[in-house]
Amino acid sequence: MTFKLGPAPFKSLVCGCFSILNLTLPAQDDDLTGIKIFRAATTNLYGSGIRVAQVEADGGETAGAQTFEVNPTNTGSPNTLFTYMSAAGTNSVYPNSVGVAAYHPERVGQFFYGTVGPGQTADGVATNVAHVDLVDANFFYTEKVEFSPVNLGDPVINQSYSYGNVSTNAIPPAGQISVDTQQSLDTHFDNYAAQFGVLFVAAAGQTGTPAPPATGYNAISVAAYSSGADSATGPTMDNGRCKPDISAPDANTSFAAPQVAGAAAVLMQAGLRGDGGPNTNAAVNMRTLKALLLNGAVKPAGWTNSAKTPLDARSGAGMLNLYNSYRQLAGGRHTNFVVTSVTATAAHPPATATNTIGVLSGWDFNTNNSTATADAVNHYCFNVTNSAGKANFLASATLVWNRQNGISTINNLRLYLYNTANSNLVACSTSVVNNVQHLWLPQLAPGRYDLQVWKAGGTGIVSTAEPYALAFAFVPMPKLTISKNGTNTTLSWPAYPAGFVPQGVGGIMGSPAWSTNNLLPLIITNQQAMVVLSATNKMQAYRLVSPNF
């Protein structure tokens, strides 16, 4: 039975899930998101050449008008950057008759691609995108997504709105002819994403359960992560999937999402210009971008997951960090050397091959092929060692695949990490409802490891072949170096992995109060992060910390 969402239920659309009253909005934090380090370490990566879309719900801020537009002046953008679309028509000049500007879309634009904005200490993430399609959410769904999908031509689409807590029950309420459920909304958006290769980045919604469009399998659902943030917590209502996928620093999800969308546009530009290697189509595939963004995330305090729940219920894979994701993209594409086929549900020990992936940070876009009678395993082998000898590594791996166009279920893929020396299973991510698997090991001992992408065979599979993206990083735990430079003291450490900060203390006796107070802003030089301390600094000891350690 098919249920159609008519005009009336669309009134439950809420723009960005925030209240205009009592709104506290911190400026975009470039230190937390890795953007400051990224811009210091790269050149000319601002989303150039990438078309994006910004879909906005009518916030009702101007009676009788569709308030989904952006006044170009308020984002520091040229008038020619935008096309505006609603049921009233399409226009490429501001102001126009198809809608009016409002605070919410302008604030989203400031974080996404803007160069000016009240309270911002930095520009948006992707300040040089080629074009922005600004689209009314109701019009976008009914005319572009729902039954006869129409490609906007924008590979990255930000959705800072929510349908609220829609039901998973397909029975229409009394007096209503039809209603869309979470599942049907997810299906339509997933089909659009899979058909056109679009990466939807969507606000997870207010406190409560994540809601469409952020519950789509193929979307990146973004939580807000700051003190007092109003942000939804997973899992999803329908089948307990992990949403949100990632978080960004802000008081609400409306303005967290465009930071992630901007990062996706920047990574897409980097991939297209060859920063991730010669196979640019693979580098900018929506699955690759999603895997890189999630795998580069920094874990906040209290982050947790398990084999059955690969992402944290509050922050997903963690806090967006563009620099980490870029370094993994720049590590290049590295395919697996070995493929094994095992009887369905049988054991799959480490591969005996001597081939080794030559880098410890990178990605792959590949296909896993199982059969009606056998599971398939793609093996990626790494020698996780460095000059530091027995120093531990920070290890992460993220596997992403799509819900296919027109299909109600997903193939079953899993992620395993084995120690090849003793065939012991070190970690695994084996959720049967998610199309993301994620491993995180903050203290991995040096050794040789087999990272496995496993796909179920059997008669109940969606398809024998499943394209997937894999992002991986095995990074030595950074160490703090202290050196003298005249009368100054310099603290330095590797900029990658980002997410570490120095702390100092005035004395080490008793219970020292470690703090970042009186430490100057960091400087990035030659892939090194540094803090220079003046001779008047009274701290006696220093350490390097991460939110999770």
C-alpha positions, -999 to +999 in steps of 0.1 A: +000+000+000+013+035-009+007+065+013+012+100-001+021+130+020-003+157+010+001+195+015-013+196+050+013+173+067+041+194+053+033+219+079+052+197+103+084+206+086+105+227+109+134+247+097+166+236+114+150+225+146+156+256+167+137+283+184+143+320+174+139+329+211+167+323+236+190+313+208+227+311+216+250+305+186+287+301+190+309+310+161+322+283+139+351+267+158+379+261+132+402+246+158+377+219+168+367+210+132+403+209+119+396+237+094+423+260+107+450+232+104+436+222+070+438+257+056+474+261+070+485+229+054+467+230+020+463+255-008+433+267-028+408+242-014+376+261-008+350+240-028+359+256-061+340+241-091+315+222-069+278+229-072+258+225-040+222+228-030+206+242+002+171+229+008+152+250+033+118+247+050+095+277+052+101+291+086+070+312+086+091+343+095+072+364+070+034+358+067+022+346+034+057+342+019+080+312+013+110+321+036+137+299+021+159+324+004+193+340+011+201+377+006+235+374-011+248+404+008+243+387+041+266+358+032+291+379+013+282+362-020+277+375-055+241+377-067+250+354-096+258+325-072+222+315-065+192+300-082+160+301-062+133+274-067+098+269-052+063+261-063+060+298-073+087+294-099+125+296-105+146+328-105+183+336-105+180+373-093+175+385-058+150+398-048+124+379-067+088+367-065+094+330-057+103+336-021+119+359+005+150+358+026+151+348+062+175+345+091+176+307+092+187+300+056+212+330+057+228+316+089+230+281+073+246+297+042+272+316+064+284+283+078+282+265+045+297+289+019+295+324+033+323+349+037+306+371+062+282+366+091+274+380+125+295+365+153+316+344+130+354+344+135+360+327+102+344+322+068+322+293+059+339+260+051+334+260+013+337+297+004+342+293-034+316+269-045+305+272-081+268+276-076+241+273-049+206+260-057+183+274-029+152+252-029+120+252-008+118+219+010+082+211+002+088+218-035+120+198-035+103+167-021+071+167-041+086+178-075+122+166-074+124+136-051+091+117-044+078+098-074+096+110-106+131+120-093+147+150-111+184+156-107+193+191-096+229+184-107+243+192-072+264+164-058+262+178-022+229+189-007+225+204+027+191+198+045+189+219+077+153+210+084+133+181+098+100+164+095+098+161+132+090+128+149+070+112+121+054+079+127+066+045+117+030+034+115+016+036+080-020+039+091-033+075+085-046+094+115-083+099+118-096+124+092-064+123+071-064+105+038-027+096+037+006+101+055+043+095+049+062+075+075+098+076+084+104+046+062+087+061+031+105+094+034+138+076+039+131+055+008+124+084-015+155+103-003+177+072-005+165+064-040+173+099-051+208+098-035+216+063-050+202+072-085+221+105-089+251+099-067+241+127-043+254+131-008+227+144+015+239+161+046+210+166+070+204+180+105+196+153+130+169+174+146+160+185+181+163+166+213+145+133+209+149+107+181+165+116+147+139+124+121+138+124+083+156+134+061+185+127+085+174+091+090+181+081+054+205+052+050+225+071+024+225+105+042+250+119+066+230+128+097+247+156+117+243+162+154+252+194+173+279+191+199+284+219+224+274+228+259+236+228+261+232+217+224+197+208+214+203+177+194+186+143+187+200+111+200+199+077+182+189+051+174+163+055+147+126+047+154+122+022+126+149-005+132+174+009+156+200+022+132+228+044+143+220+080+136+235+106+138+266+098+118+288+127+129+287+159+149+299+195+145+303+222+171+272+244+175+241+249+197+218+232+172+219+209+143+208+235+117+242+251+118+262+220+125+250+203+092+264+230+068+298+226+083+298+190+073+283+198+039+310+224+033+337+198+043+322+174+018+324+200-010+360+208-001+370+171-002+352+167-035+373+195-050+404+179-036+395+146-050+387+160-084+420+178-087+438+146-079+448+150-043+435+114-036+452+099-067+444+095-103+410+077-099+391+109-093+357+093-099+363+069-070+378+096-048+346+118-050+320+090-049+294+098-023+304+067-003+340+076-003+333+111+010+311+098+037+336+072+048+364+098+049+343+123+069+333+097+095+368+082+097+384+115+103+361+125+132+376+131+166+360+113+195+347+135+223+347+126+260+322+098+267+322+085+231+314+048+229+303+021+205+301-017+202+302-044+175+264-042+171+262-004+174+291+010+154+285+047+162+279+067+193+242+075+200+250+111+207+278+122+183+280+094+157+316+088+146+326+119+166+334+156+159+340+166+123+377+171+116+384+182+080+422+179+083+421+143+094+397+134+066+418+152+040+450+135+051+433+101+047+421+112+012+456+123+003+469+089+014+455+076-018+435+047-030+448+012-021+430-019-032+430-052-014+455-079-024+435-109-015+399-121-019+387-153-002+354-171-005+341-191+025+311-212+030+282-191+043+287-181+080+320-200+081+352-187+098+374-163+079+409-163+094+436-138+084+450-140+049+484-157+045+495-134+018+527-114+023+515-084+003+511-052+024+493-019+019+521+006+016+506+034+036+489+036+070+463+062+061+442+060+029+410+047+013+396+024-012+365+022-034+358-013-044+333-041-049+327-072-028+312-101-046+295-130-027+274-158-041+243-177-033+264-202-015+294-184-001+304-153+018+332-131+003+361-114+022+383-087+008+416-086+028+437-055+035+470-062+052+491-036+071+524-036+088+516-012+116+551-002+127+572+030+128+605+043+141+592+047+176+594+009+182+568-002+206+547+030+205+510+024+202+488+035+173+455+053+170+436+031+146+403+037+128+384+022+099+350+031+084+331+010+058+302+026+039+278+013+013+244+024+000+209+012+002+204+006-035+179+024-057+145+009-054+155-017-028+139-018+007+167-036+025+205-035+024+233-061+018+250-073+049+286-061+051+309-063+081+343-051+091+369-072+110+405-065+122+427-096+129+462-099+142+480-121+117+506-132+142+482-152+163+449-151+142+432-133+171+402-111+163+411-076+176+379-058+168+348-060+146+318-041+135+289-064+127+256-045+128+230-061+105+208-030+102+234-003+095+251+005+062+281+019+081+306-001+101+332+016+122+362+005+142+381+027+167+411+015+187+430+043+206+458+020+217+466-005+190+499-023+195+524-025+166+521-056+145+508-070+112+470-068+108+444-080+084+415-055+079+386-075+063+356-063+044+331-092+046+299-096+026+272-122+033+262-146+007+232-168+006+198-167-011+185-137+009+210-111-003+201-080-022+227-085-048+259-106-054+280-074-059+281-045-036+302-013-042+317+001-010+341+027+003+367+020+030+387+047+049+415+036+072+441+052+095+468+037+116+486+067+131+513+067+158+502+084+190+516+119+188+543+129+213+549+164+227+584+179+221+597+208+241+625+229+228+641+263+236+643+291+211+662+320+227+642+330+257+610+313+244+599+277+248+582+259+219+558+230+223+554+209+191+538+177+180+526+162+147+496+180+132+481+147+121+461+132+137+444+165+146+423+167+177+451+169+203+458+200+224+486+208+249+479+215+285+502+230+312+503+231+349+520+254+374+531+226+397+530+188+397+527+182+434+494+170+448+465+171+423+477+193+395+451+214+376+460+210+340+448+237+317+451+253+283+450+288+299+479+311+290+489+290+260+491+310+228+472+299+197+488+271+178+509+276+146+510+251+118+544+247+100+555+218+078+528+194+091+538+203+127+516+220+153+534+244+176+527+266+205+553+292+215+556+302+251+572+334+263+598+336+290+572+349+314+551+317+312+550+302+348+539+267+339+563+239+349+550+209+330+531+202+298+512+173+283+494+165+251+458+153+254+428+143+234+391+146+245+389+108+247+420+101+267 
